[in-house]
Amino acid sequence: MSHVFAKWYDFFMNPLEKRKFKQIRKELLSNATGCVLELGSGTGVNFPFYNNEVEKVTAVEPSKHMIEQSTPKLKQSIVPIEIVQAGAEELPFAANTFDTVVATLVFCTIPNPGKALLELKRVCKPEGKILLFEHVKMENHFLGALQEMLTPAWKKICDGCCLNRKTIELLKLHNITITSVQKYYRDLFVYIESVNKK
């Protein structure tokens, strides 16, 4: 991920964060408990929202530039957070390590989301929580087709971000049990609570 993209990410996302995303993140992360793995922690926007139900957060991020942007936000957290530079497809952790896995606006950029889900399932404890907030391909035929058309150019502009990911279908394909889904902005964004059945 480029230094320029990392530097300006928060600036461009700020209008959405202020309007709606902040509340969504707070609600999602209020369900996190125990030892938490956050995939693709980016600029650390989630760090201030973890509560006392969380013992520790291990934040995984492949981009050193994003890690640099996230470091100042460590001071805003009330729980210990360790940042590890790694990709979601090869997590450097033992099986059944984490009580909760969190990913917010991440699966759109992971090069191999199927492999990442297998790793997520491996490191998450049986019956562990999987909490996601993602943007996905829309159900509306016209808008979904537009996303397909725009994705190649969008990936180049936004460092690999895919507008057309079918994340809910991917979860079901990998036998992750979805317990709750909330949709926002005409189902462009989805809030997903799920459980790791092994």
Secondary structure as GFF3:
##gff-version 3
##sequence-region A 1 198
A	DSSP	alpha_helix	3	16	.	.	.	ID=ss1
A	DSSP	pi_helix	17	21	.	.	.	ID=ss2
A	DSSP	alpha_helix	22	29	.	.	.	ID=ss3
A	DSSP	beta_strand	34	39	.	.	.	ID=ss4
A	DSSP	three_ten_helix	47	49	.	.	.	ID=ss5
A	DSSP	beta_strand	54	60	.	.	.	ID=ss6
A	DSSP	alpha_helix	64	70	.	.	.	ID=ss7
A	DSSP	three_ten_helix	71	76	.	.	.	ID=ss8
A	DSSP	beta_strand	81	84	.	.	.	ID=ss9
A	DSSP	beta_strand	98	104	.	.	.	ID=ss10
A	DSSP	alpha_helix	113	123	.	.	.	ID=ss11
A	DSSP	beta_strand	124	135	.	.	.	ID=ss12
A	DSSP	alpha_helix	141	157	.	.	.	ID=ss13
A	DSSP	alpha_helix	167	173	.	.	.	ID=ss14
A	DSSP	beta_strand	177	184	.	.	.	ID=ss15
A	DSSP	beta_strand	189	195	.	.	.	ID=ss16
###
